[in-house]
């Protein structure tokens, strides 16, 4: 089986309470959070607009995974999120 590597952009949600964070992969982030089926990780609508609900979902996810709760979705958060949602 061939291995495929996908690089996901870092998403900085620290100011998401003040304005919507848009950009590549915000909708992917929201979809993966929703795919966990854990109510506390619900980002709200999967619309590519990262606001307060997406921010809070990321912070809760990071906290439960032993990651820095910094609202920055980078390699460590992506690595924890992808297998979490796919294995449930």
Backbone atoms as SQL, in Angstrom:
CREATE TABLE atoms (id INTEGER PRIMARY KEY, chain TEXT, resi INTEGER, resn TEXT, atom TEXT, x REAL, y REAL, z REAL);
INSERT INTO atoms VALUES
  (1, 'A', 1, 'UNK', 'N', 0.847, -1.169, 0.000),
  (2, 'A', 1, 'UNK', 'CA', 0.000, 0.000, 0.000),
  (3, 'A', 1, 'UNK', 'C', 0.897, 1.239, 0.000),
  (4, 'A', 2, 'UNK', 'N', 0.564, 2.182, -0.836),
  (5, 'A', 2, 'UNK', 'CA', 1.318, 3.431, -0.917),
  (6, 'A', 2, 'UNK', 'C', 0.957, 4.341, 0.244),
  (7, 'A', 3, 'UNK', 'N', 1.939, 5.066, 0.733),
  (8, 'A', 3, 'UNK', 'CA', 1.699, 6.018, 1.818),
  (9, 'A', 3, 'UNK', 'C', 1.546, 7.410, 1.220),
  (10, 'A', 4, 'UNK', 'N', 0.562, 8.128, 1.696),
  (11, 'A', 4, 'UNK', 'CA', 0.298, 9.484, 1.229),
  (12, 'A', 4, 'UNK', 'C', 0.543, 10.436, 2.388),
  (13, 'A', 5, 'UNK', 'N', 1.273, 11.495, 2.138),
  (14, 'A', 5, 'UNK', 'CA', 1.520, 12.508, 3.156),
  (15, 'A', 5, 'UNK', 'C', 0.725, 13.754, 2.806),
  (16, 'A', 6, 'UNK', 'N', -0.005, 14.251, 3.765),
  (17, 'A', 6, 'UNK', 'CA', -0.790, 15.472, 3.580),
  (18, 'A', 6, 'UNK', 'C', -0.285, 16.490, 4.591),
  (19, 'A', 7, 'UNK', 'N', 0.007, 17.676, 4.122),
  (20, 'A', 7, 'UNK', 'CA', 0.450, 18.744, 5.004),
  (21, 'A', 7, 'UNK', 'C', -0.710, 19.713, 5.214),
  (22, 'A', 8, 'UNK', 'N', -1.075, 19.918, 6.460),
  (23, 'A', 8, 'UNK', 'CA', -2.164, 20.827, 6.796),
  (24, 'A', 8, 'UNK', 'C', -1.584, 22.101, 7.394),
  (25, 'A', 9, 'UNK', 'N', -2.124, 23.226, 6.974),
  (26, 'A', 9, 'UNK', 'CA', -1.638, 24.514, 7.453),
  (27, 'A', 9, 'UNK', 'C', -1.889, 24.690, 8.946),
  (28, 'A', 10, 'UNK', 'N', -1.034, 25.473, 9.575),
  (29, 'A', 10, 'UNK', 'CA', -1.255, 25.866, 10.959),
  (30, 'A', 10, 'UNK', 'C', -2.392, 26.879, 10.995),
  (31, 'A', 11, 'UNK', 'N', -3.302, 26.691, 11.926),
  (32, 'A', 11, 'UNK', 'CA', -4.441, 27.592, 12.086),
  (33, 'A', 11, 'UNK', 'C', -4.332, 28.236, 13.463),
  (34, 'A', 12, 'UNK', 'N', -4.287, 29.545, 13.487),
  (35, 'A', 12, 'UNK', 'CA', -4.185, 30.298, 14.738),
  (36, 'A', 12, 'UNK', 'C', -5.566, 30.842, 15.090),
  (37, 'A', 13, 'UNK', 'N', -6.172, 30.279, 16.132),
  (38, 'A', 13, 'UNK', 'CA', -7.523, 30.671, 16.539),
  (39, 'A', 13, 'UNK', 'C', -7.532, 31.576, 17.771),
  (40, 'A', 14, 'UNK', 'N', -6.383, 32.077, 18.181),
  (41, 'A', 14, 'UNK', 'CA', -6.321, 32.862, 19.418),
  (42, 'A', 14, 'UNK', 'C', -7.247, 34.071, 19.417),
  (43, 'A', 15, 'UNK', 'N', -7.526, 34.662, 18.284),
  (44, 'A', 15, 'UNK', 'CA', -8.391, 35.852, 18.231),
  (45, 'A', 15, 'UNK', 'C', -9.789, 35.526, 17.716),
  (46, 'A', 16, 'UNK', 'N', -10.149, 34.240, 17.699),
  (47, 'A', 16, 'UNK', 'CA', -11.430, 33.831, 17.114),
  (48, 'A', 16, 'UNK', 'C', -12.638, 34.341, 17.885),
  (49, 'A', 17, 'UNK', 'N', -12.467, 34.771, 19.133),
  (50, 'A', 17, 'UNK', 'CA', -13.588, 35.390, 19.851),
  (51, 'A', 17, 'UNK', 'C', -13.892, 36.777, 19.315),
  (52, 'A', 18, 'UNK', 'N', -12.922, 37.399, 18.662),
  (53, 'A', 18, 'UNK', 'CA', -13.082, 38.761, 18.158),
  (54, 'A', 18, 'UNK', 'C', -13.440, 38.821, 16.682),
  (55, 'A', 19, 'UNK', 'N', -12.908, 37.890, 15.899),
  (56, 'A', 19, 'UNK', 'CA', -13.222, 37.871, 14.470),
  (57, 'A', 19, 'UNK', 'C', -13.097, 36.453, 13.928),
  (58, 'A', 20, 'UNK', 'N', -13.788, 36.197, 12.823),
  (59, 'A', 20, 'UNK', 'CA', -13.755, 34.874, 12.201),
  (60, 'A', 20, 'UNK', 'C', -12.384, 34.615, 11.601),
  (61, 'A', 21, 'UNK', 'N', -11.887, 33.432, 11.829),
  (62, 'A', 21, 'UNK', 'CA', -10.631, 33.003, 11.240),
  (63, 'A', 21, 'UNK', 'C', -10.979, 32.176, 10.014),
  (64, 'A', 22, 'UNK', 'N', -10.494, 32.608, 8.876),
  (65, 'A', 22, 'UNK', 'CA', -10.750, 31.908, 7.626),
  (66, 'A', 22, 'UNK', 'C', -9.416, 31.504, 7.024),
  (67, 'A', 23, 'UNK', 'N', -9.457, 30.548, 6.174),
  (68, 'A', 23, 'UNK', 'CA', -8.249, 30.136, 5.495),
  (69, 'A', 23, 'UNK', 'C', -8.311, 28.674, 5.124),
  (70, 'A', 24, 'UNK', 'N', -7.249, 28.255, 4.487),
  (71, 'A', 24, 'UNK', 'CA', -7.172, 26.857, 4.091),
  (72, 'A', 24, 'UNK', 'C', -7.269, 25.970, 5.323),
  (73, 'A', 25, 'UNK', 'N', -8.011, 24.936, 5.211),
  (74, 'A', 25, 'UNK', 'CA', -8.110, 23.870, 6.197),
  (75, 'A', 25, 'UNK', 'C', -8.968, 24.171, 7.421),
  (76, 'A', 26, 'UNK', 'N', -9.566, 25.354, 7.532),
  (77, 'A', 26, 'UNK', 'CA', -10.469, 25.592, 8.672),
  (78, 'A', 26, 'UNK', 'C', -11.656, 24.638, 8.580),
  (79, 'A', 27, 'UNK', 'N', -12.188, 24.439, 7.373),
  (80, 'A', 27, 'UNK', 'CA', -13.303, 23.501, 7.222),
  (81, 'A', 27, 'UNK', 'C', -12.864, 22.068, 7.511),
  (82, 'A', 28, 'UNK', 'N', -11.615, 21.713, 7.165),
  (83, 'A', 28, 'UNK', 'CA', -11.109, 20.383, 7.503),
  (84, 'A', 28, 'UNK', 'C', -11.046, 20.206, 9.017),
  (85, 'A', 29, 'UNK', 'N', -10.556, 21.230, 9.700),
  (86, 'A', 29, 'UNK', 'CA', -10.487, 21.207, 11.159),
  (87, 'A', 29, 'UNK', 'C', -11.874, 21.003, 11.755),
  (88, 'A', 30, 'UNK', 'N', -12.830, 21.783, 11.294),
  (89, 'A', 30, 'UNK', 'CA', -14.195, 21.675, 11.809),
  (90, 'A', 30, 'UNK', 'C', -14.777, 20.288, 11.548),
  (91, 'A', 31, 'UNK', 'N', -14.526, 19.759, 10.365),
  (92, 'A', 31, 'UNK', 'CA', -15.029, 18.427, 10.034),
  (93, 'A', 31, 'UNK', 'C', -14.429, 17.345, 10.904),
  (94, 'A', 32, 'UNK', 'N', -13.135, 17.433, 11.171),
  (95, 'A', 32, 'UNK', 'CA', -12.486, 16.444, 12.033),
  (96, 'A', 32, 'UNK', 'C', -12.981, 16.544, 13.467),
  (97, 'A', 33, 'UNK', 'N', -13.156, 17.767, 13.961),
  (98, 'A', 33, 'UNK', 'CA', -13.696, 17.935, 15.309),
  (99, 'A', 33, 'UNK', 'C', -15.103, 17.345, 15.405),
  (100, 'A', 34, 'UNK', 'N', -15.938, 17.643, 14.418),
  (101, 'A', 34, 'UNK', 'CA', -17.308, 17.111, 14.402),
  (102, 'A', 34, 'UNK', 'C', -17.281, 15.592, 14.274),
  (103, 'A', 35, 'UNK', 'N', -16.320, 15.074, 13.514),
  (104, 'A', 35, 'UNK', 'CA', -16.217, 13.636, 13.297),
  (105, 'A', 35, 'UNK', 'C', -15.856, 12.842, 14.530),
  (106, 'A', 36, 'UNK', 'N', -15.357, 13.503, 15.561),
  (107, 'A', 36, 'UNK', 'CA', -15.053, 12.791, 16.796),
  (108, 'A', 36, 'UNK', 'C', -16.331, 12.338, 17.489),
  (109, 'A', 37, 'UNK', 'N', -17.427, 13.010, 17.194),
  (110, 'A', 37, 'UNK', 'CA', -18.734, 12.730, 17.807),
  (111, 'A', 37, 'UNK', 'C', -18.726, 12.945, 19.321),
  (112, 'A', 38, 'UNK', 'N', -17.799, 13.749, 19.781),
  (113, 'A', 38, 'UNK', 'CA', -17.739, 14.120, 21.192),
  (114, 'A', 38, 'UNK', 'C', -18.390, 15.502, 21.287),
  (115, 'A', 39, 'UNK', 'N', -19.507, 15.627, 21.982),
  (116, 'A', 39, 'UNK', 'CA', -20.224, 16.904, 22.010),
  (117, 'A', 39, 'UNK', 'C', -19.354, 18.096, 22.416),
  (118, 'A', 40, 'UNK', 'N', -18.425, 17.905, 23.329),
  (119, 'A', 40, 'UNK', 'CA', -17.574, 19.001, 23.785),
  (120, 'A', 40, 'UNK', 'C', -16.641, 19.507, 22.691),
  (121, 'A', 41, 'UNK', 'N', -16.439, 18.708, 21.643),
  (122, 'A', 41, 'UNK', 'CA', -15.551, 19.101, 20.549),
  (123, 'A', 41, 'UNK', 'C', -16.321, 19.666, 19.358),
  (124, 'A', 42, 'UNK', 'N', -17.624, 19.870, 19.494),
  (125, 'A', 42, 'UNK', 'CA', -18.426, 20.373, 18.377),
  (126, 'A', 42, 'UNK', 'C', -18.011, 21.801, 18.018),
  (127, 'A', 43, 'UNK', 'N', -17.613, 22.022, 16.747),
  (128, 'A', 43, 'UNK', 'CA', -17.181, 23.352, 16.333),
  (129, 'A', 43, 'UNK', 'C', -18.312, 24.226, 15.803),
  (130, 'A', 44, 'UNK', 'N', -19.534, 23.706, 15.827),
  (131, 'A', 44, 'UNK', 'CA', -20.634, 24.427, 15.193),
  (132, 'A', 44, 'UNK', 'C', -20.670, 24.046, 13.723),
  (133, 'A', 45, 'UNK', 'N', -21.239, 24.899, 12.875),
  (134, 'A', 45, 'UNK', 'CA', -21.347, 24.570, 11.450),
  (135, 'A', 45, 'UNK', 'C', -19.974, 24.384, 10.801),
  (136, 'A', 46, 'UNK', 'N', -19.907, 23.442, 9.883),
  (137, 'A', 46, 'UNK', 'CA', -18.677, 23.235, 9.118),
  (138, 'A', 46, 'UNK', 'C', -18.767, 24.164, 7.913),
  (139, 'A', 47, 'UNK', 'N', -18.276, 25.378, 8.104),
  (140, 'A', 47, 'UNK', 'CA', -18.445, 26.415, 7.089),
  (141, 'A', 47, 'UNK', 'C', -17.147, 27.145, 6.747),
  (142, 'A', 48, 'UNK', 'N', -16.042, 26.729, 7.341),
  (143, 'A', 48, 'UNK', 'CA', -14.766, 27.386, 7.047),
  (144, 'A', 48, 'UNK', 'C', -14.559, 28.699, 7.772),
  (145, 'A', 49, 'UNK', 'N', -15.479, 29.034, 8.680),
  (146, 'A', 49, 'UNK', 'CA', -15.372, 30.256, 9.476),
  (147, 'A', 49, 'UNK', 'C', -15.105, 29.868, 10.926),
  (148, 'A', 50, 'UNK', 'N', -13.870, 30.005, 11.354),
  (149, 'A', 50, 'UNK', 'CA', -13.498, 29.619, 12.708),
  (150, 'A', 50, 'UNK', 'C', -13.797, 30.738, 13.687),
  (151, 'A', 51, 'UNK', 'N', -14.829, 30.546, 14.466),
  (152, 'A', 51, 'UNK', 'CA', -15.204, 31.535, 15.470),
  (153, 'A', 51, 'UNK', 'C', -15.057, 30.978, 16.869),
  (154, 'A', 52, 'UNK', 'N', -15.828, 31.517, 17.790),
  (155, 'A', 52, 'UNK', 'CA', -15.732, 31.149, 19.199),
  (156, 'A', 52, 'UNK', 'C', -16.009, 29.667, 19.434),
  (157, 'A', 53, 'UNK', 'N', -16.979, 29.085, 18.730),
  (158, 'A', 53, 'UNK', 'CA', -17.289, 27.665, 18.944),
  (159, 'A', 53, 'UNK', 'C', -16.139, 26.779, 18.489),
  (160, 'A', 54, 'UNK', 'N', -15.534, 27.119, 17.366),
  (161, 'A', 54, 'UNK', 'CA', -14.388, 26.346, 16.892),
  (162, 'A', 54, 'UNK', 'C', -13.219, 26.505, 17.853),
  (163, 'A', 55, 'UNK', 'N', -12.982, 27.722, 18.306),
  (164, 'A', 55, 'UNK', 'CA', -11.921, 27.986, 19.275),
  (165, 'A', 55, 'UNK', 'C', -12.115, 27.138, 20.535),
  (166, 'A', 56, 'UNK', 'N', -13.312, 27.161, 21.100),
  (167, 'A', 56, 'UNK', 'CA', -13.582, 26.414, 22.329),
  (168, 'A', 56, 'UNK', 'C', -13.444, 24.907, 22.114),
  (169, 'A', 57, 'UNK', 'N', -13.878, 24.418, 20.957),
  (170, 'A', 57, 'UNK', 'CA', -13.738, 22.995, 20.657),
  (171, 'A', 57, 'UNK', 'C', -12.263, 22.602, 20.581),
  (172, 'A', 58, 'UNK', 'N', -11.455, 23.437, 19.953),
  (173, 'A', 58, 'UNK', 'CA', -10.017, 23.155, 19.844),
  (174, 'A', 58, 'UNK', 'C', -9.377, 23.154, 21.230),
  (175, 'A', 59, 'UNK', 'N', -9.700, 24.135, 22.050),
  (176, 'A', 59, 'UNK', 'CA', -9.112, 24.197, 23.386),
  (177, 'A', 59, 'UNK', 'C', -9.480, 22.964, 24.214),
  (178, 'A', 60, 'UNK', 'N', -10.734, 22.527, 24.122),
  (179, 'A', 60, 'UNK', 'CA', -11.149, 21.333, 24.862),
  (180, 'A', 60, 'UNK', 'C', -10.436, 20.087, 24.325),
  (181, 'A', 61, 'UNK', 'N', -10.330, 19.986, 23.003),
  (182, 'A', 61, 'UNK', 'CA', -9.645, 18.840, 22.418),
  (183, 'A', 61, 'UNK', 'C', -8.179, 18.821, 22.841),
  (184, 'A', 62, 'UNK', 'N', -7.513, 19.957, 22.716),
  (185, 'A', 62, 'UNK', 'CA', -6.106, 20.022, 23.100),
  (186, 'A', 62, 'UNK', 'C', -5.921, 19.617, 24.563),
  (187, 'A', 63, 'UNK', 'N', -6.789, 20.085, 25.431),
  (188, 'A', 63, 'UNK', 'CA', -6.687, 19.770, 26.846),
  (189, 'A', 63, 'UNK', 'C', -6.834, 18.294, 27.145),
  (190, 'A', 64, 'UNK', 'N', -7.763, 17.637, 26.455),
  (191, 'A', 64, 'UNK', 'CA', -7.975, 16.207, 26.708),
  (192, 'A', 64, 'UNK', 'C', -6.863, 15.348, 26.133),
  (193, 'A', 65, 'UNK', 'N', -6.111, 15.900, 25.187),
  (194, 'A', 65, 'UNK', 'CA', -5.043, 15.133, 24.551),
  (195, 'A', 65, 'UNK', 'C', -3.671, 15.406, 25.163),
  (196, 'A', 66, 'UNK', 'N', -3.637, 16.229, 26.215),
  (197, 'A', 66, 'UNK', 'CA', -2.361, 16.539, 26.861),
  (198, 'A', 66, 'UNK', 'C', -1.488, 17.488, 26.053),
  (199, 'A', 67, 'UNK', 'N', -2.108, 18.241, 25.171),
  (200, 'A', 67, 'UNK', 'CA', -1.389, 19.216, 24.348),
  (201, 'A', 67, 'UNK', 'C', -1.459, 20.594, 25.008),
  (202, 'A', 68, 'UNK', 'N', -0.592, 21.486, 24.569),
  (203, 'A', 68, 'UNK', 'CA', -0.679, 22.874, 25.025),
  (204, 'A', 68, 'UNK', 'C', -2.023, 23.432, 24.563),
  (205, 'A', 69, 'UNK', 'N', -2.767, 24.013, 25.488),
  (206, 'A', 69, 'UNK', 'CA', -4.063, 24.607, 25.130),
  (207, 'A', 69, 'UNK', 'C', -3.810, 26.050, 24.706),
  (208, 'A', 70, 'UNK', 'N', -3.291, 26.184, 23.485),
  (209, 'A', 70, 'UNK', 'CA', -2.855, 27.478, 22.978),
  (210, 'A', 70, 'UNK', 'C', -3.695, 27.992, 21.810),
  (211, 'A', 71, 'UNK', 'N', -4.704, 27.239, 21.399),
  (212, 'A', 71, 'UNK', 'CA', -5.589, 27.621, 20.296),
  (213, 'A', 71, 'UNK', 'C', -4.857, 27.692, 18.955),
  (214, 'A', 72, 'UNK', 'N', -3.697, 27.084, 18.876),
  (215, 'A', 72, 'UNK', 'CA', -2.961, 27.011, 17.614),
  (216, 'A', 72, 'UNK', 'C', -2.998, 25.563, 17.158),
  (217, 'A', 73, 'UNK', 'N', -3.603, 25.348, 15.996),
  (218, 'A', 73, 'UNK', 'CA', -3.699, 24.007, 15.435),
  (219, 'A', 73, 'UNK', 'C', -2.520, 23.831, 14.484),
  (220, 'A', 74, 'UNK', 'N', -1.502, 23.183, 14.992),
  (221, 'A', 74, 'UNK', 'CA', -0.293, 22.913, 14.228),
  (222, 'A', 74, 'UNK', 'C', -0.060, 21.417, 14.145),
  (223, 'A', 75, 'UNK', 'N', 1.156, 21.007, 13.848),
  (224, 'A', 75, 'UNK', 'CA', 1.444, 19.584, 13.644),
  (225, 'A', 75, 'UNK', 'C', 1.024, 18.675, 14.801),
  (226, 'A', 76, 'UNK', 'N', 1.223, 19.093, 16.038),
  (227, 'A', 76, 'UNK', 'CA', 0.867, 18.230, 17.166),
  (228, 'A', 76, 'UNK', 'C', -0.642, 18.054, 17.289),
  (229, 'A', 77, 'UNK', 'N', -1.386, 19.143, 17.141),
  (230, 'A', 77, 'UNK', 'CA', -2.846, 19.039, 17.237),
  (231, 'A', 77, 'UNK', 'C', -3.396, 18.255, 16.055),
  (232, 'A', 78, 'UNK', 'N', -2.910, 18.538, 14.844),
  (233, 'A', 78, 'UNK', 'CA', -3.368, 17.769, 13.680),
  (234, 'A', 78, 'UNK', 'C', -3.080, 16.284, 13.878),
  (235, 'A', 79, 'UNK', 'N', -1.872, 15.946, 14.355),
  (236, 'A', 79, 'UNK', 'CA', -1.498, 14.542, 14.539),
  (237, 'A', 79, 'UNK', 'C', -2.408, 13.852, 15.540),
  (238, 'A', 80, 'UNK', 'N', -2.808, 14.561, 16.583),
  (239, 'A', 80, 'UNK', 'CA', -3.708, 13.976, 17.571),
  (240, 'A', 80, 'UNK', 'C', -5.135, 13.890, 17.048),
  (241, 'A', 81, 'UNK', 'N', -5.547, 14.853, 16.259),
  (242, 'A', 81, 'UNK', 'CA', -6.927, 14.928, 15.797),
  (243, 'A', 81, 'UNK', 'C', -7.236, 13.929, 14.694),
  (244, 'A', 82, 'UNK', 'N', -6.364, 13.762, 13.750),
  (245, 'A', 82, 'UNK', 'CA', -6.653, 12.889, 12.608),
  (246, 'A', 82, 'UNK', 'C', -6.909, 11.444, 13.038),
  (247, 'A', 83, 'UNK', 'N', -6.017, 10.814, 13.830),
  (248, 'A', 83, 'UNK', 'CA', -6.322, 9.439, 14.238),
  (249, 'A', 83, 'UNK', 'C', -7.490, 9.335, 15.202),
  (250, 'A', 84, 'UNK', 'N', -7.721, 10.368, 16.019),
  (251, 'A', 84, 'UNK', 'CA', -8.805, 10.339, 16.993),
  (252, 'A', 84, 'UNK', 'C', -10.145, 10.218, 16.281),
  (253, 'A', 85, 'UNK', 'N', -10.362, 11.010, 15.254),
  (254, 'A', 85, 'UNK', 'CA', -11.655, 11.001, 14.585),
  (255, 'A', 85, 'UNK', 'C', -11.813, 9.804, 13.654),
  (256, 'A', 86, 'UNK', 'N', -10.704, 9.303, 13.117),
  (257, 'A', 86, 'UNK', 'CA', -10.810, 8.183, 12.199),
  (258, 'A', 86, 'UNK', 'C', -10.972, 6.843, 12.893),
  (259, 'A', 87, 'UNK', 'N', -10.573, 6.774, 14.155),
  (260, 'A', 87, 'UNK', 'CA', -10.610, 5.498, 14.858),
  (261, 'A', 87, 'UNK', 'C', -11.881, 5.247, 15.634),
  (262, 'A', 88, 'UNK', 'N', -12.797, 6.199, 15.658),
  (263, 'A', 88, 'UNK', 'CA', -14.012, 6.038, 16.466),
  (264, 'A', 88, 'UNK', 'C', -15.095, 5.322, 15.697);
